[in-house]
Amino acid sequence: MSAPAMVAQQLQLPEGEAAVHAVRLRSIRCVPMMVTDAWVPHSIGRNVTENALRKQALFEILMAEGVKFGRVIQETTAVDADLSWLDC
């Protein structure tokens, strides 16, 4: 999918260029604890699949593809969660 303008700028992607968007929900005993929302240029993350993410963390998949990390931007925010969809 195309990355939002702010993400595309941070990834130095031309407008409209494809990127891989991975969102993971981490929970303990059906209680959501953390959501990871990551964007990777498609040229780097084309082998990142839903199935692969079930087995490995995103950075592990990318490292196995030969990606060497020079810089990572990490932001932390807190918001109220809507748990109405959770089936536990």
C-alpha positions in Angstrom: 0.0 0.0 0.0 1.1 3.6 -0.3 2.5 5.1 2.9 0.9 8.2 4.4 2.8 11.4 3.5 4.6 11.7 6.8 5.8 8.0 6.7 6.8 8.3 3.1 8.9 11.4 3.9 10.6 9.6 6.8 11.3 6.6 4.6 12.4 8.9 1.8 9.9 7.4 -0.6 8.6 9.1 -3.7 4.9 10.0 -3.4 2.7 7.0 -4.1 5.5 4.4 -3.9 4.5 1.1 -2.3 5.5 0.2 1.3 4.9 -2.8 3.6 2.7 -2.0 6.6 2.9 -4.5 9.5 0.6 -4.1 12.5 1.0 -6.5 15.4 -1.1 -6.9 18.5 0.7 -8.3 21.5 -1.4 -9.6 24.3 -1.2 -11.6 27.6 -4.1 -13.9 28.4 -6.3 -12.1 25.9 -5.5 -8.7 27.3 -4.0 -6.4 24.7 -0.7 -4.9 25.9 1.0 -3.4 22.9 0.4 -2.6 19.2 3.4 -2.4 16.9 2.8 -0.4 13.7 5.7 -0.5 11.3 6.3 0.7 7.7 9.1 -0.6 5.5 9.8 0.3 1.8 8.5 -2.4 -0.4 11.8 -2.8 -2.1 13.2 -4.0 1.2 10.2 -5.7 2.7 8.7 -7.5 -0.2 9.3 -10.9 1.5 7.5 -9.8 4.7 4.3 -11.7 4.8 1.6 -12.3 7.4 2.7 -15.9 7.8 6.4 -14.9 8.3 5.3 -12.4 10.9 3.6 -15.1 12.9 7.0 -16.9 13.3 9.5 -14.0 13.5 9.7 -10.4 14.4 9.9 -7.9 11.6 13.5 -7.0 12.2 14.5 -10.7 12.2 12.8 -11.2 8.8 14.6 -8.1 7.4 18.0 -9.1 8.9 17.6 -12.6 7.3 17.2 -10.7 3.9 20.5 -9.0 4.5 19.1 -5.6 5.7 21.6 -3.8 8.0 19.9 -1.2 10.2 21.5 2.2 10.3 18.6 4.1 11.9 15.2 3.3 13.3 12.6 5.8 14.4 10.5 4.6 17.3 7.6 6.5 18.8 5.6 5.6 21.8 2.0 6.8 22.5 -0.8 5.7 24.8 -4.5 5.7 23.8 -7.6 4.1 25.2 -8.2 0.8 23.5 -11.5 -0.3 22.0 -11.8 -3.9 23.1 -15.3 -4.5 21.8 -13.9 -6.6 18.9 -11.9 -8.9 21.2 -13.2 -12.4 21.3 -11.9 -14.0 24.6 
